[in-house]
Every structure is written in structure tokens, then in C-alpha cells.
């Protein structure tokens, strides 16, 4: 599984997004890019095995067991320049 954060213009500044969900707005590109990199790095932190629940698009809920060591690959893409 891969997680890609995209950095670009958002509202009156810059932000980063995961799919269609945007972060808070930052005053400049560099600050938003640094925040996206920090979010991507946090994805690599191992945790404890646990049960998680989340809502599916149709409205039902799903419960899964997740391995605390199963961490995704991450990438930060600069939508302004098109590079990672």
C-alpha cells in the first residue's frame, strides 16, 4: 500500500492533501511541504496491533485487525513542480 500526499495551492495559501482531503492552510509553499513530509514520516511509526473501525462509502461500518508494524510506503508530490 502506498500513501501519496500532494502539496499545492489551497484557499488563500498552500496545503497538502491525501486524495481529496486537504490539510489546514499554510502561509507559504515551503511550510506546507514541510508539514506534508512530517505527515508522511509519521506514517512510518510502528504502533501496537489493534482493531480499527471505519465507515464505508455506502454507510455501513467495517472492523479490521491491523498489525502495528504494517506501515505503508509514503511519497510527497509537489503539484506546483510535478516532482516528489
Secondary structure, 3 states (H helix, E strand, C coil): CEEEEEEEEECCEEEEEECCEECCCECCHHHHHHHHHHHHHHCCCCCCCEEEEEECCCCCEEEEEECCCCCCEEEEEECCCCEC
